[in-house]
Amino acid sequence: MAAEEEVKHPQLLKLYMGISFSLFLASLPKNSSEAKEELKVGLRVAEEQLKQMKSRRKEDSKANARVVEIFVSHSNTWQAEEKQLLQQINVATEEMASLRSKIEELEREKLRFDKRFQELEDMIGFMSRRGYEFEVEQQILNDVVFKAQVKLPFYHYDISKVITV
């Protein structure tokens, strides 16, 4: 029996090894094909994601180009507006300088007119005083002539010839 058992054991061992290897080989293609299918699915998903990323990148690139165009357009508009505002500032500055010079000129002219006005006012004052003095002198002279005529009835003075201004 021991010999039979020894004979059976190696045969059983061979049988066991053969069946195990067969099962391993049978399961191997199945596992390998499943893994292969999983890899194919993963590859398809990765390819789809790559395609989407490329599409997004193109869209982002186009959007960035539009943003750059808009910014350049706004920048040009801002530069034109800045140039226009600087021109307006220059015009306003020149106008302010012109108005300041006019103000100075008008102030000088006002001083001249004030001086001339004062001279004329002094002259009018002098003339009115002189006119009053002249009237007083004429009245005194008339009184003297009248008194002289009263005292000397034959003596006549022509006042217009006597009075000289």
Contacts in CASP RR format, 6 or more apart in sequence:
PFRMAT RR
TARGET T0000
AUTHOR 0000-0000-0000
METHOD contacts of the structure
MODEL  1
MAAEEEVKHPQLLKLYMGISFSLFLASLPKNSSEAKEELKVGLRVAEEQL
KQMKSRRKEDSKANARVVEIFVSHSNTWQAEEKQLLQQINVATEEMASLR
SKIEELEREKLRFDKRFQELEDMIGFMSRRGYEFEVEQQILNDVVFKAQV
KLPFYHYDISKVITV
134 165 0 8 1.000
138 159 0 8 1.000
138 163 0 8 1.000
141 159 0 8 1.000
141 162 0 8 1.000
141 163 0 8 1.000
142 159 0 8 1.000
145 157 0 8 1.000
145 159 0 8 1.000
145 162 0 8 1.000
148 155 0 8 1.000
148 157 0 8 1.000
149 155 0 8 1.000
149 156 0 8 1.000
149 157 0 8 1.000
END
